[in-house]
Amino acid sequence: MKEEQSLREKIQDYKNFSNILVAAAAFFYFGLVLVGSDKSQAQLILVLVTSYLFIAIAFLFRMVAIKDMRKLQDIEK
C-alpha cells in the first residue's frame, strides 16, 4: 500500500517536472522570437540549446513516469 502511494507521488512529480520544463522552454523560445534580433549569434545559440535541452529532459521525465505507471499497474494486479 505504501509502495503504491510512493509510486503515485513519484509519477505526479515527474509529470509536474516535465510540464515546468516544457513551459520554461516555451518561454525561452518565445523570448527568442520576440527579441531575438537584438541578441548576438552566441546568445541565440545558447537560448536555443537550452530550450531543446529542457524539452529533452522533459521527455525523459515523461518516459520515467510511464515506466513507473506500468510498474504501478503490475503491483495493483
N, CA, C and O atoms as a printed pandas DataFrame, in Angstrom:
     atom_number atom_name residue_name chain_id  residue_number  x_coord  y_coord  z_coord
0              1         N          MET        A               1    0.825   -1.192    0.000
1              2        CA          MET        A               1    0.000    0.000    0.000
2              3         C          MET        A               1    0.870    1.257    0.000
3              4         O          MET        A               1    0.613    2.199   -0.749
4              5         N          LYS        A               2    1.907    1.260    0.852
5              6        CA          LYS        A               2    2.782    2.425    0.924
6              7         C          LYS        A               2    3.599    2.580   -0.361
7              8         O          LYS        A               2    3.868    3.694   -0.810
8              9         N          GLU        A               3    3.987    1.441   -0.944
9             10        CA          GLU        A               3    4.749    1.484   -2.192
10            11         C          GLU        A               3    3.905    2.068   -3.327
11            12         O          GLU        A               3    4.414    2.819   -4.160
12            13         N          GLU        A               4    2.620    1.722   -3.358
13            14        CA          GLU        A               4    1.734    2.251   -4.387
14            15         C          GLU        A               4    1.597    3.768   -4.254
15            16         O          GLU        A               4    1.649    4.494   -5.246
16            17         N          GLN        A               5    1.422    4.233   -3.028
17            18        CA          GLN        A               5    1.294    5.671   -2.800
18            19         C          GLN        A               5    2.579    6.397   -3.183
19            20         O          GLN        A               5    2.538    7.478   -3.771
20            21         N          SER        A               6    3.714    5.801   -2.849
21            22        CA          SER        A               6    5.003    6.389   -3.207
22            23         C          SER        A               6    5.157    6.483   -4.722
23            24         O          SER        A               6    5.629    7.498   -5.235
24            25         N          LEU        A               7    4.762    5.438   -5.438
25            26        CA          LEU        A               7    4.843    5.455   -6.898
26            27         C          LEU        A               7    3.907    6.504   -7.492
27            28         O          LEU        A               7    4.275    7.196   -8.441
28            29         N          ARG        A               8    2.706    6.625   -6.944
29            30        CA          ARG        A               8    1.770    7.652   -7.439
30            31         C          ARG        A               8    2.357    9.054   -7.261
31            32         O          ARG        A               8    2.243    9.901   -8.147
32            33         N          GLU        A               9    2.983    9.286   -6.112
33            34        CA          GLU        A               9    3.597   10.593   -5.858
34            35         C          GLU        A               9    4.762   10.855   -6.809
35            36         O          GLU        A               9    4.919   11.967   -7.314
36            37         N          LYS        A              10    5.572    9.835   -7.051
37            38        CA          LYS        A              10    6.689    9.981   -7.988
38            39         C          LYS        A              10    6.186   10.289   -9.396
39            40         O          LYS        A              10    6.733   11.150  -10.085
40            41         N          ILE        A              11    5.141    9.578   -9.815
41            42        CA          ILE        A              11    4.579    9.798  -11.149
42            43         C          ILE        A              11    4.098   11.232  -11.277
43            44         O          ILE        A              11    4.365   11.894  -12.280
44            45         N          GLN        A              12    3.391   11.715  -10.265
45            46        CA          GLN        A              12    2.899   13.086  -10.313
46            47         C          GLN        A              12    4.049   14.089  -10.323
47            48         O          GLN        A              12    3.997   15.088  -11.040
48            49         N          ASP        A              13    5.084   13.824   -9.531
49            50        CA          ASP        A              13    6.247   14.711   -9.510
50            51         C          ASP        A              13    6.926   14.765  -10.876
51            52         O          ASP        A              13    7.266   15.843  -11.363
52            53         N          TYR        A              14    7.124   13.595  -11.493
53            54        CA          TYR        A              14    7.768   13.571  -12.809
54            55         C          TYR        A              14    6.936   14.319  -13.851
55            56         O          TYR        A              14    7.487   15.020  -14.700
56            57         N          LYS        A              15    5.617   14.169  -13.787
57            58        CA          LYS        A              15    4.760   14.896  -14.717
58            59         C          LYS        A              15    4.846   16.401  -14.478
59            60         O          LYS        A              15    4.891   17.184  -15.426
60            61         N          ASN        A              16    4.869   16.801  -13.208
61            62        CA          ASN        A              16    4.986   18.227  -12.895
62            63         C          ASN        A              16    6.321   18.792  -13.368
63            64         O          ASN        A              16    6.368   19.881  -13.939
64            65         N          PHE        A              17    7.410   18.053  -13.134
65            66        CA          PHE        A              17    8.724   18.495  -13.604
66            67         C          PHE        A              17    8.711   18.662  -15.117
67            68         O          PHE        A              17    9.235   19.642  -15.646
68            69         N          SER        A              18    8.114   17.707  -15.801
69            70        CA          SER        A              18    8.049   17.752  -17.252
70            71         C          SER        A              18    7.270   18.977  -17.734
71            72         O          SER        A              18    7.708   19.671  -18.652
72            73         N          ASN        A              19    6.130   19.239  -17.121
73            74        CA          ASN        A              19    5.320   20.400  -17.512
74            75         C          ASN        A              19    6.079   21.705  -17.291
75            76         O          ASN        A              19    6.027   22.603  -18.131
76            77         N          ILE        A              20    6.774   21.812  -16.177
77            78        CA          ILE        A              20    7.536   23.027  -15.875
78            79         C          ILE        A              20    8.657   23.228  -16.889
79            80         O          ILE        A              20    8.885   24.348  -17.348
80            81         N          LEU        A              21    9.356   22.156  -17.240
81            82        CA          LEU        A              21   10.437   22.268  -18.208
82            83         C          LEU        A              21    9.927   22.658  -19.597
83            84         O          LEU        A              21   10.568   23.442  -20.298
84            85         N          VAL        A              22    8.789   22.119  -19.990
85            86        CA          VAL        A              22    8.225   22.489  -21.287
86            87         C          VAL        A              22    7.798   23.956  -21.273
87            88         O          VAL        A              22    8.002   24.672  -22.254
88            89         N          ALA        A              23    7.210   24.402  -20.172
89            90        CA          ALA        A              23    6.812   25.811  -20.065
90            91         C          ALA        A              23    8.035   26.727  -20.123
91            92         O          ALA        A              23    8.014   27.751  -20.806
92            93         N          ALA        A              24    9.086   26.362  -19.417
93            94        CA          ALA        A              24   10.309   27.179  -19.442
94            95         C          ALA        A              24   10.909   27.208  -20.850
95            96         O          ALA        A              24   11.368   28.254  -21.310
96            97         N          ALA        A              25   10.906   26.068  -21.528
97            98        CA          ALA        A              25   11.423   26.020  -22.898
98            99         C          ALA        A              25   10.586   26.907  -23.816
99           100         O          ALA        A              25   11.123   27.575  -24.700
100          101         N          ALA        A              26    9.290   26.913  -23.608
101          102        CA          ALA        A              26    8.424   27.768  -24.425
102          103         C          ALA        A              26    8.721   29.243  -24.167
103          104         O          ALA        A              26    8.745   30.040  -25.104
104          105         N          PHE        A              27    8.946   29.610  -22.916
105          106        CA          PHE        A              27    9.288   30.997  -22.608
106          107         C          PHE        A              27   10.611   31.393  -23.263
107          108         O          PHE        A              27   10.734   32.492  -23.804
108          109         N          PHE        A              28   11.598   30.501  -23.213
109          110        CA          PHE        A              28   12.868   30.783  -23.885
110          111         C          PHE        A              28   12.651   30.995  -25.380
111          112         O          PHE        A              28   13.168   31.943  -25.972
112          113         N          TYR        A              29   11.875   30.091  -25.977
113          114        CA          TYR        A              29   11.658   30.162  -27.422
114          115         C          TYR        A              29   10.903   31.432  -27.801
115          116         O          TYR        A              29   11.295   32.131  -28.735
116          117         N          PHE        A              30    9.816   31.737  -27.079
117          118        CA          PHE        A              30    9.050   32.946  -27.402
118          119         C          PHE        A              30    9.857   34.209  -27.134
119          120         O          PHE        A              30    9.733   35.191  -27.867
120          121         N          GLY        A              31   10.673   34.192  -26.100
121          122        CA          GLY        A              31   11.552   35.326  -25.859
122          123         C          GLY        A              31   12.544   35.505  -26.990
123          124         O          GLY        A              31   12.889   36.628  -27.359
124          125         N          LEU        A              32   12.990   34.409  -27.527
125          126        CA          LEU        A              32   13.916   34.459  -28.663
126          127         C          LEU        A              32   13.228   35.023  -29.905
127          128         O          LEU        A              32   13.806   35.830  -30.632
128          129         N          VAL        A              33   12.006   34.596  -30.136
129          130        CA          VAL        A              33   11.257   35.058  -31.302
130          131         C          VAL        A              33   10.940   36.551  -31.177
131          132         O          VAL        A              33   11.045   37.296  -32.151
132          133         N          LEU        A              34   10.552   36.983  -29.973
133          134        CA          LEU        A              34   10.132   38.371  -29.790
134          135         C          LEU        A              34   11.289   39.367  -29.795
135          136         O          LEU        A              34   11.182   40.430  -30.407
136          137         N          VAL        A              35   12.389   39.041  -29.124
137          138        CA          VAL        A              35   13.506   39.991  -29.013
138          139         C          VAL        A              35   14.820   39.386  -29.498
139          140         O          VAL        A              35   15.896   39.838  -29.106
140          141         N          GLY        A              36   14.736   38.379  -30.339
141          142        CA          GLY        A              36   15.929   37.690  -30.797
142          143         C          GLY        A              36   16.826   38.511  -31.701
143          144         O          GLY        A              36   18.020   38.233  -31.809
144          145         N          SER        A              37   16.278   39.499  -32.338
145          146        CA          SER        A              37   17.094   40.285  -33.271
146          147         C          SER        A              37   18.127   41.148  -32.557
147          148         O          SER        A              37   19.107   41.574  -33.168
148          149         N          ASP        A              38   17.917   41.408  -31.275
149          150        CA          ASP        A              38   18.858   42.234  -30.510
150          151         C          ASP        A              38   20.028   41.431  -29.938
151          152         O          ASP        A              38   20.958   42.011  -29.379
152          153         N          LYS        A              39   19.990   40.119  -30.072
153          154        CA          LYS        A              39   20.988   39.258  -29.439
154          155         C          LYS        A              39   22.093   38.871  -30.420
155          156         O          LYS        A              39   21.906   38.871  -31.636
156          157         N          SER        A              40   23.247   38.544  -29.847
157          158        CA          SER        A              40   24.355   38.079  -30.681
158          159         C          SER        A              40   24.113   36.625  -31.093
159          160         O          SER        A              40   23.218   35.962  -30.570
160          161         N          GLN        A              41   24.903   36.154  -32.013
161          162        CA          GLN        A              41   24.758   34.776  -32.501
162          163         C          GLN        A              41   24.979   33.767  -31.374
163          164         O          GLN        A              41   24.259   32.773  -31.286
164          165         N          ALA        A              42   25.952   34.011  -30.527
165          166        CA          ALA        A              42   26.237   33.101  -29.413
166          167         C          ALA        A              42   25.069   33.050  -28.436
167          168         O          ALA        A              42   24.733   31.978  -27.933
168          169         N          GLN        A              43   24.449   34.185  -28.163
169          170        CA          GLN        A              43   23.307   34.214  -27.258
170          171         C          GLN        A              43   22.112   33.472  -27.851
171          172         O          GLN        A              43   21.390   32.778  -27.135
172          173         N          LEU        A              44   21.907   33.615  -29.144
173          174        CA          LEU        A              44   20.808   32.901  -29.803
174          175         C          LEU        A              44   21.008   31.390  -29.723
175          176         O          LEU        A              44   20.076   30.643  -29.425
176          177         N          ILE        A              45   22.217   30.960  -29.990
177          178        CA          ILE        A              45   22.515   29.526  -29.930
178          179         C          ILE        A              45   22.348   29.004  -28.510
179          180         O          ILE        A              45   21.807   27.917  -28.309
180          181         N          LEU        A              46   22.805   29.761  -27.530
181          182        CA          LEU        A              46   22.674   29.345  -26.137
182          183         C          LEU        A              46   21.212   29.195  -25.737
183          184         O          LEU        A              46   20.853   28.225  -25.069
184          185         N          VAL        A              47   20.381   30.119  -26.126
185          186        CA          VAL        A              47   18.956   30.043  -25.787
186          187         C          VAL        A              47   18.293   28.866  -26.494
187          188         O          VAL        A              47   17.486   28.160  -25.890
188          189         N          LEU        A              48   18.620   28.649  -27.755
189          190        CA          LEU        A              48   18.051   27.513  -28.478
190          191         C          LEU        A              48   18.497   26.179  -27.883
191          192         O          LEU        A              48   17.686   25.269  -27.707
192          193         N          VAL        A              49   19.771   26.071  -27.578
193          194        CA          VAL        A              49   20.281   24.826  -26.986
194          195         C          VAL        A              49   19.616   24.574  -25.634
195          196         O          VAL        A              49   19.236   23.444  -25.325
196          197         N          THR        A              50   19.479   25.617  -24.839
197          198        CA          THR        A              50   18.825   25.475  -23.539
198          199         C          THR        A              50   17.373   25.045  -23.710
199          200         O          THR        A              50   16.887   24.179  -22.983
200          201         N          SER        A              51   16.698   25.637  -24.651
201          202        CA          SER        A              51   15.299   25.279  -24.904
202          203         C          SER        A              51   15.180   23.812  -25.316
203          204         O          SER        A              51   14.334   23.087  -24.792
204          205         N          TYR        A              52   16.018   23.376  -26.244
205          206        CA          TYR        A              52   15.978   21.982  -26.684
206          207         C          TYR        A              52   16.388   21.021  -25.570
207          208         O          TYR        A              52   15.843   19.922  -25.465
208          209         N          LEU        A              53   17.332   21.424  -24.751
209          210        CA          LEU        A              53   17.744   20.588  -23.627
210          211         C          LEU        A              53   16.608   20.415  -22.630
211          212         O          LEU        A              53   16.388   19.313  -22.127
212          213         N          PHE        A              54   15.884   21.491  -22.340
213          214        CA          PHE        A              54   14.743   21.398  -21.439
214          215         C          PHE        A              54   13.679   20.462  -21.998
215          216         O          PHE        A              54   13.090   19.676  -21.255
216          217         N          ILE        A              55   13.433   20.540  -23.292
217          218        CA          ILE        A              55   12.440   19.657  -23.904
218          219         C          ILE        A              55   12.898   18.198  -23.835
219          220         O          ILE        A              55   12.091   17.304  -23.581
220          221         N          ALA        A              56   14.182   17.962  -24.060
221          222        CA          ALA        A              56   14.709   16.591  -23.987
222          223         C          ALA        A              56   14.604   16.034  -22.572
223          224         O          ALA        A              56   14.233   14.874  -22.391
224          225         N          ILE        A              57   14.922   16.838  -21.579
225          226        CA          ILE        A              57   14.821   16.387  -20.191
226          227         C          ILE        A              57   13.362   16.152  -19.817
227          228         O          ILE        A              57   13.051   15.206  -19.094
228          229         N          ALA        A              58   12.464   17.009  -20.307
229          230        CA          ALA        A              58   11.034   16.821  -20.054
230          231         C          ALA        A              58   10.564   15.488  -20.650
231          232         O          ALA        A              58    9.769   14.773  -20.040
232          233         N          PHE        A              59   11.059   15.168  -21.836
233          234        CA          PHE        A              59   10.721   13.891  -22.463
234          235         C          PHE        A              59   11.213   12.724  -21.609
235          236         O          PHE        A              59   10.500   11.735  -21.437
236          237         N          LEU        A              60   12.419   12.835  -21.081
237          238        CA          LEU        A              60   12.949   11.775  -20.227
238          239         C          LEU        A              60   12.116   11.613  -18.960
239          240         O          LEU        A              60   11.859   10.489  -18.529
240          241         N          PHE        A              61   11.693   12.722  -18.364
241          242        CA          PHE        A              61   10.833   12.645  -17.183
242          243         C          PHE        A              61    9.515   11.955  -17.516
243          244         O          PHE        A              61    9.014   11.160  -16.722
244          245         N          ARG        A              62    8.951   12.255  -18.686
245          246        CA          ARG        A              62    7.704   11.591  -19.093
246          247         C          ARG        A              62    7.931   10.093  -19.285
247          248         O          ARG        A              62    7.074    9.288  -18.922
248          249         N          MET        A              63    9.058    9.718  -19.841
249          250        CA          MET        A              63    9.349    8.288  -20.033
250          251         C          MET        A              63    9.472    7.574  -18.692
251          252         O          MET        A              63    8.994    6.450  -18.542
252          253         N          VAL        A              64   10.108    8.216  -17.719
253          254        CA          VAL        A              64   10.214    7.628  -16.381
254          255         C          VAL        A              64    8.838    7.508  -15.751
255          256         O          VAL        A              64    8.546    6.507  -15.096
256          257         N          ALA        A              65    7.991    8.507  -15.935
257          258        CA          ALA        A              65    6.631    8.457  -15.389
258          259         C          ALA        A              65    5.847    7.309  -16.014
259          260         O          ALA        A              65    5.107    6.615  -15.317
260          261         N          ILE        A              66    6.001    7.100  -17.315
261          262        CA          ILE        A              66    5.312    5.994  -17.980
262          263         C          ILE        A              66    5.817    4.657  -17.451
263          264         O          ILE        A              66    5.030    3.738  -17.222
264          265         N          LYS        A              67    7.125    4.549  -17.259
265          266        CA          LYS        A              67    7.691    3.314  -16.714
266          267         C          LYS        A              67    7.133    3.036  -15.318
267          268         O          LYS        A              67    6.790    1.899  -14.995
268          269         N          ASP        A              68    7.044    4.083  -14.494
269          270        CA          ASP        A              68    6.509    3.919  -13.147
270          271         C          ASP        A              68    5.013    3.607  -13.169
271          272         O          ASP        A              68    4.524    2.871  -12.312
272          273         N          MET        A              69    4.283    4.159  -14.142
273          274        CA          MET        A              69    2.855    3.834  -14.255
274          275         C          MET        A              69    2.665    2.362  -14.585
275          276         O          MET        A              69    1.763    1.711  -14.059
276          277         N          ARG        A              70    3.514    1.844  -15.453
277          278        CA          ARG        A              70    3.433    0.408  -15.779
278          279         C          ARG        A              70    3.760   -0.439  -14.554
279          280         O          ARG        A              70    3.121   -1.462  -14.308
280          281         N          LYS        A              71    4.758   -0.006  -13.791
281          282        CA          LYS        A              71    5.114   -0.725  -12.570
282          283         C          LYS        A              71    3.958   -0.697  -11.579
283          284         O          LYS        A              71    3.680   -1.700  -10.921
284          285         N          LEU        A              72    3.285    0.442  -11.468
285          286        CA          LEU        A              72    2.143    0.581  -10.567
286          287         C          LEU        A              72    1.002   -0.325  -11.005
287          288         O          LEU        A              72    0.346   -0.946  -10.168
288          289         N          GLN        A              73    0.764   -0.405  -12.293
289          290        CA          GLN        A              73   -0.284   -1.293  -12.806
290          291         C          GLN        A              73    0.034   -2.749  -12.497
291          292         O          GLN        A              73   -0.868   -3.520  -12.171
292          293         N          ASP        A              74    1.295   -3.134  -12.594
293          294        CA          ASP        A              74    1.696   -4.506  -12.270
294          295         C          ASP        A              74    1.500   -4.797  -10.785
295          296         O          ASP        A              74    1.100   -5.901  -10.417
296          297         N          ILE        A              75    1.778   -3.818   -9.937
297          298        CA          ILE        A              75    1.616   -4.008   -8.488
298          299         C          ILE        A              75    0.141   -4.140   -8.138
299          300         O          ILE        A              75   -0.224   -4.944   -7.280
300          301         N          GLU        A              76   -0.713   -3.352   -8.798
301          302        CA          GLU        A              76   -2.136   -3.371   -8.481
302          303         C          GLU        A              76   -2.830   -4.626   -8.965
303          304         O          GLU        A              76   -3.916   -4.945   -8.481
304          305         N          LYS        A              77   -2.238   -5.353   -9.906
305          306        CA          LYS        A              77   -2.854   -6.594  -10.408
306          307         C          LYS        A              77   -2.781   -7.704   -9.429
307          308         O          LYS        A              77   -3.255   -8.805   -9.708
